[in-house]
Amino acid sequence: MRKSSWILTGTAVVLVAASAVTRFGVYPGLHQIPSDADSTFHYKGTASLLNAPALEAGDRADAFLRGLPVTLDRRVAVRDTSGRTAVVLDHAVLRGPQGKPLNSAKHTWAVDRRTLVERPAPAGSGAEKHTGLVVSWPLNPEKREYRFWDTGIRKAVSARYTGQESVAGRDAYRYDVTATGPLADPATVEALPEVLPRGAVAALTAALPEAQRPDKAALAALPDAVPLTYTSTTERTGWVDAKTGLALNGSLHQRVLAQTKGADGPVTLFPVTDIAVKGVAASVREQAHDASVAQRAWWWLSTGVPLGLLVVAALLTVLSVRLARRPGGGRRTAEDEPEGAPSAA
């Protein structure tokens, strides 16, 4: 075999190896949450909240702020990675008119960089214990039910697949999540009173629309110091990119109600918060753009580059074989010499 055939064969072998490394080495290493991932998704909507300053001033008419325009900014940022584990900061800030902060929640989670479910928390990370999904969806989402961690009740609930829709020109899977139970988020619970005087409870309930007020007999039976408990109900919908798992859009409706123990069971007294928001158009477009970029990059790493390298390797192999099959192993013979050509001495 002539030297050029050996070179072509060796190059083909190298290309095959490079194809395998790209598909089974480079691609898996990049098909996961990047170590520098940091994004903020913006929501807007309305909220009804207790008006603490008005309550303190004895202003019953303005005890509740109803239909307040609000924005919710949720930042998800990777703080550290270790193998398949990412330690993620989850910080949400609710703002009212003129951008005034009304409430905030900050959590740290340890999640799998591909499936996004829980992982053992690295020592010293401060990551909270949870089960299921919490900040986003798997990079390869499926048309099935998932378990989703609700921070309000601190339990995993069902995230049901409910159909496929188009969001900003991308195919998206829709998942619906409903969580109801005793309020268990420590930061929120600590900010709410455990007991209120009966007069304060009566003032709050009187400020509600008549249809939302508790039964008069139940109110009359309240003790002078009313012990309070709280329930949280969260309804959320996520529209998830079918190819990359990126959340394209989302909606959230969360209600916290104050209750007390009655003769026949819990008595709902008054709402503490009622927030309903949905993703803004600009954030949806940005997520769709990021999903498109990620899909193309992952396709080139998983399919385009490996396949291209294999095709070039195959062509080089065919060329090498043809050269090797030429008479004389690719060297010119006397019979190949043209008439009149001088012969070697």
Secondary structure, 3 states (H helix, E strand, C coil): CCHHHHHHHHHHHHHHHHHHHHHHHHHHHHCCCCCCCEEEEEEEEEEEEECHHHHHCCCCCCCEEEEEEEEEEEEEEEEEEECCEEEEEEEEEEECHHHCEEEEEEEEEEEECCCCCECCCCCCCCCCCCCCECCCCCCCCCCCCEEEEECCCCEEEEEEEEEEEEECCEEEEEEEEEEEEECCCHHHHHCCCCEEEHHHHHHHHHCCCHHHCCCHHHHHCCCCEEECEEEEEEEEEEEEECCCCCEEEEEEEEEEEEEEEECCEEEEEEEEEEEEEEECHHHHHHHHHHHHHHHHHHHHHHHHHHHHHHHHHHHHHHHHHHHHCCHHHHCCCHHHCCCCCCCCC
